[in-house]
Amino acid sequence: MTTTQETEHLHHRPDWNCHVCGSPWPCPIARSRLLHEYRALPSMLRIYLSAQMYEALEDIIAGGATPPINLYERFLGWAQQSHP
């Protein structure tokens, strides 16, 4: 039994940085957990991440910022490399 509660590395809107570590979401810990969670359904992981990417894009545009050029790599590129 542990006395520390595990904290989920979820995104914080509207900046889409990790709520725990402050890294661009999905941060390395979130990526690892997502790969584990969706290990049997890699196509569902890509669908989930695609939806998250478009929500992030909407938030970025609504805030008046220019979307980063690496948004695809940030949300989907790593997942496709992990599951061909």
N, CA and C of each residue as an Amber inpcrd file, in Angstrom:
protein
   252
   0.8470000  -1.1800000   0.0000000   0.0000000   0.0000000   0.0000000
   0.8910000   1.2410000   0.0000000   0.4980000   2.2140000  -0.7790000
   1.2830000   3.4420000  -0.8840000   0.5450000   4.6020000  -0.2270000
   1.2870000   5.5590000   0.2520000   0.6740000   6.7220000   0.8870000
   0.5650000   7.9010000  -0.0700000   1.2040000   7.8050000  -1.2270000
   1.1100000   8.8960000  -2.1970000   0.0800000   8.5450000  -3.2520000
  -0.6620000   9.5260000  -3.6460000  -1.6660000   9.3290000  -4.6700000
  -1.0460000   9.6430000  -6.0280000  -1.2310000   8.7460000  -6.9710000
  -0.6930000   8.9530000  -8.3120000  -1.4800000  10.0670000  -8.9950000
  -0.7830000  10.9820000  -9.5900000  -1.4040000  12.1130000 -10.2610000
  -1.4230000  11.8650000 -11.7590000  -2.5610000  12.1330000 -12.3690000
  -2.6880000  11.9330000 -13.8030000  -2.1060000  13.1250000 -14.5570000
  -1.3950000  12.8310000 -15.5860000  -0.8040000  13.8620000 -16.4340000
  -1.7920000  14.1960000 -17.5420000  -2.7320000  15.0750000 -17.2120000
  -3.7680000  15.4940000 -18.1460000  -3.4740000  16.9050000 -18.6410000
  -4.0950000  17.2690000 -19.7330000  -3.8770000  18.6090000 -20.2920000
  -4.6630000  19.6510000 -19.5190000  -4.1440000  20.8490000 -19.5730000
  -4.7860000  22.0060000 -18.9620000  -5.1900000  22.9390000 -20.0860000
  -6.4490000  23.2800000 -20.1340000  -6.9250000  24.1700000 -21.1850000
  -6.8910000  25.6070000 -20.6970000  -6.6230000  26.5670000 -21.5170000
  -6.5200000  26.4970000 -22.9730000  -5.1000000  26.3340000 -23.5030000
  -4.0970000  26.2250000 -22.6230000  -2.7220000  26.1740000 -23.1380000
  -2.2680000  24.7830000 -23.5660000  -2.9650000  23.7560000 -23.1600000
  -2.6700000  22.3670000 -23.5260000  -1.3000000  21.9110000 -23.0560000
  -0.9160000  22.4090000 -21.8950000   0.2700000  21.8900000 -21.2290000
  -0.1930000  20.9220000 -20.1470000   0.6860000  20.0320000 -19.7380000
   0.3650000  19.0430000 -18.7160000   0.0590000  19.7400000 -17.4000000
  -1.0090000  19.3340000 -16.7800000  -1.4370000  19.9070000 -15.5090000
  -0.4270000  19.6220000 -14.3970000   0.3180000  18.5240000 -14.5070000
   1.2550000  18.1190000 -13.4540000   2.6600000  18.6620000 -13.6900000
   3.2200000  18.3980000 -14.8760000   4.6360000  18.7400000 -15.1020000
   4.8430000  20.0060000 -15.9350000   3.7820000  20.5170000 -16.5540000
   3.8850000  21.7440000 -17.3280000   4.4300000  21.5820000 -18.7350000
   4.7720000  20.3670000 -19.1250000   5.2760000  20.1090000 -20.4800000
   4.1230000  20.1420000 -21.4750000   4.4260000  20.3740000 -22.7540000
   3.3680000  20.2980000 -23.7580000   2.7010000  18.9170000 -23.7040000
   1.3700000  18.9150000 -23.6600000   0.6250000  17.6600000 -23.5730000
   0.4160000  17.0920000 -24.9730000   0.5550000  15.8070000 -25.1490000
   0.8410000  14.7890000 -24.1560000   2.3250000  14.7430000 -23.8060000
   2.5930000  14.8970000 -22.5290000   3.9660000  14.8690000 -22.0180000
   4.4880000  13.4300000 -22.0660000   5.7580000  13.2040000 -21.8470000
   6.2980000  11.8360000 -21.9080000   5.5770000  10.8370000 -21.0000000
   5.1930000  11.2580000 -19.8080000   4.4890000  10.3310000 -18.9080000
   3.0990000  10.0290000 -19.4500000   2.3880000  11.0460000 -19.9500000
   1.0680000  10.8190000 -20.5340000   1.1750000   9.9020000 -21.7470000
   2.1970000  10.0900000 -22.5680000   2.3890000   9.2290000 -23.7400000
   2.5680000   7.7820000 -23.3270000   3.4000000   7.5610000 -22.3270000
   3.6420000   6.1990000 -21.8490000   2.3550000   5.5660000 -21.3290000
   1.6100000   6.3150000 -20.5630000   0.3480000   5.7960000 -20.0140000
  -0.6840000   5.5550000 -21.1040000  -0.7510000   6.4480000 -22.0740000
  -1.6930000   6.2510000 -23.1780000  -1.3310000   5.0180000 -23.9980000
  -0.0510000   4.8240000 -24.2690000   0.3740000   3.6230000 -24.9990000
  -0.0190000   2.3660000 -24.2470000   0.1310000   2.3900000 -22.9410000
  -0.2510000   1.2270000 -22.1390000  -1.7660000   1.0270000 -22.1500000
  -2.5030000   2.1130000 -21.9680000  -3.9640000   2.0360000 -21.9070000
  -4.5630000   1.5420000 -23.2220000  -4.0190000   1.9760000 -24.3360000
  -4.5560000   1.6320000 -25.6540000  -3.7360000   0.5580000 -26.3550000
  -2.9380000  -0.1960000 -25.6120000  -2.0260000  -1.1730000 -26.2270000
  -2.7430000  -2.1770000 -27.1300000  -3.9630000  -2.5490000 -26.8160000
  -4.7000000  -3.5190000 -27.6340000  -5.4610000  -2.8480000 -28.7750000
  -5.5830000  -1.5240000 -28.7200000  -6.3750000  -0.7860000 -29.7160000
  -5.6300000   0.4570000 -30.1980000  -4.5080000   0.2830000 -30.8900000
  -3.7230000   1.4520000 -31.3040000  -4.4880000   2.4010000 -32.2220000
  -5.4210000   1.8860000 -33.0110000  -6.1940000   2.7840000 -33.8800000
  -7.1030000   3.6820000 -33.0500000  -7.6110000   3.1890000 -31.9320000
  -8.4350000   4.0150000 -31.0510000  -7.5990000   5.1060000 -30.3810000
  -6.3440000   4.8020000 -30.1000000  -5.4420000   5.8170000 -29.5550000
  -5.2840000   6.9520000 -30.5500000  -5.0840000   6.6290000 -31.8030000
  -4.9210000   7.6740000 -32.8240000  -6.1990000   8.4910000 -33.0020000
  -7.3540000   7.8450000 -32.9020000  -8.6250000   8.5780000 -32.9910000
  -8.7520000   9.5320000 -31.8090000  -8.4550000   9.0480000 -30.6110000
  -8.5200000   9.8820000 -29.4160000  -7.5690000  11.0760000 -29.5290000
  -6.3330000  10.8050000 -29.9320000  -5.3460000  11.8730000 -30.0470000
  -5.7070000  12.8670000 -31.1460000  -6.3130000  12.3990000 -32.2230000
  -6.7700000  13.3050000 -33.2890000  -7.8150000  14.2670000 -32.7530000
  -8.7660000  13.7470000 -31.9970000  -9.8020000  14.6010000 -31.4090000
  -9.1800000  15.6180000 -30.4630000  -8.2070000  15.1730000 -29.6560000
  -7.5420000  16.0850000 -28.7290000  -6.7630000  17.1560000 -29.4820000
  -6.1240000  16.7780000 -30.5900000  -5.3600000  17.7330000 -31.3790000
  -6.2800000  18.8280000 -31.9400000  -7.4520000  18.4390000 -32.4280000
  -8.3560000  19.4380000 -32.9870000  -8.9550000  20.3300000 -31.9020000
  -9.1850000  19.7810000 -30.7090000  -9.6350000  20.6290000 -29.5990000
  -8.5460000  21.6320000 -29.2230000  -7.3060000  21.1690000 -29.1920000
  -6.1880000  22.0620000 -28.8800000  -6.0710000  23.1550000 -29.9430000
  -6.2140000  22.7780000 -31.1930000  -6.1460000  23.7440000 -32.2820000
  -7.2290000  24.8070000 -32.1280000  -8.4390000  24.3910000 -31.8020000
  -9.5240000  25.3470000 -31.5870000  -9.2060000  26.3000000 -30.4390000
  -8.6690000  25.7670000 -29.3400000  -8.3140000  26.6180000 -28.2000000
  -7.2130000  27.6090000 -28.5600000  -6.2330000  27.1460000 -29.3030000
  -5.1140000  28.0100000 -29.7000000  -5.6070000  29.1380000 -30.6000000
  -6.4270000  28.7970000 -31.5720000  -6.9590000  29.8010000 -32.4990000
  -7.8800000  30.7740000 -31.7700000  -8.7270000  30.2440000 -30.8710000
  -9.6470000  31.1030000 -30.1190000  -8.8850000  32.0940000 -29.2460000
  -7.7110000  31.6950000 -28.7830000  -6.8860000  32.5810000 -27.9660000
  -6.1060000  33.5960000 -28.7760000  -6.1980000  33.5120000 -30.0980000
  -5.5230000  34.4670000 -30.9650000  -4.0940000  34.1170000 -31.3150000
  -3.6360000  32.9530000 -30.8790000  -2.2520000  32.5450000 -31.1580000
  -2.1680000  31.8200000 -32.4940000  -0.9800000  31.8020000 -33.0260000
  -0.7090000  31.0350000 -34.2410000  -0.4500000  29.5870000 -33.8430000
  -1.1090000  28.6430000 -34.5070000  -0.8810000  27.2320000 -34.1570000
   0.5760000  26.8490000 -34.3780000   1.1460000  26.0740000 -33.4640000
   2.5280000  25.6360000 -33.6470000   2.6430000  24.7170000 -34.8610000
   3.7840000  24.7690000 -35.5260000   3.9460000  23.9700000 -36.7380000
   4.1040000  22.4800000 -36.4310000   4.3910000  22.1420000 -35.1830000
   4.6160000  20.7400000 -34.8360000   3.4120000  20.0950000 -34.1510000
   2.2230000  20.6440000 -34.3250000   1.0430000  20.1220000 -33.6370000
   0.7820000  18.6540000 -33.9860000   0.9230000  18.2930000 -35.2560000
   0.7060000  16.9020000 -35.6600000   1.7110000  15.9780000 -34.9710000
   2.9760000  16.3400000 -34.9980000   3.9940000  15.5030000 -34.3700000
   3.7570000  15.3850000 -32.8650000   3.3490000  16.4860000 -32.2640000
   3.1080000  16.5130000 -30.8210000   1.9850000  15.5590000 -30.4170000
   0.9100000  15.5380000 -31.1880000  -0.2490000  14.7330000 -30.8160000
  -0.2730000  13.3540000 -31.4580000   0.1800000  13.2260000 -32.6910000
   0.0040000  11.9560000 -33.4090000   1.2800000  11.2940000 -33.8950000
   2.2770000  12.0480000 -34.2330000   3.4860000  11.4800000 -34.8140000
   4.1050000  10.3970000 -33.9540000   4.2080000  10.6480000 -32.6700000
   4.8220000   9.6830000 -31.7630000   3.9900000   8.4070000 -31.6460000
   2.6720000   8.5270000 -31.6960000   1.7990000   7.3620000 -31.5340000
   1.8850000   6.4600000 -32.7630000   2.0210000   7.0390000 -33.9340000
   2.1260000   6.2280000 -35.1450000   3.4740000   5.5360000 -35.2280000
   4.5030000   6.1610000 -34.6830000   5.8220000   5.5300000 -34.6670000
   5.8550000   4.3660000 -33.6760000   5.0520000   4.4660000 -32.6160000
   5.0220000   3.4150000 -31.6030000   4.1930000   2.2180000 -32.0290000
   3.1860000   2.4600000 -32.8660000   2.2980000   1.3990000 -33.3460000
   2.1720000   1.5090000 -34.8550000   2.9780000   0.8040000 -35.5970000
   2.8860000   0.9040000 -37.0670000   1.5790000   0.3690000 -37.6050000
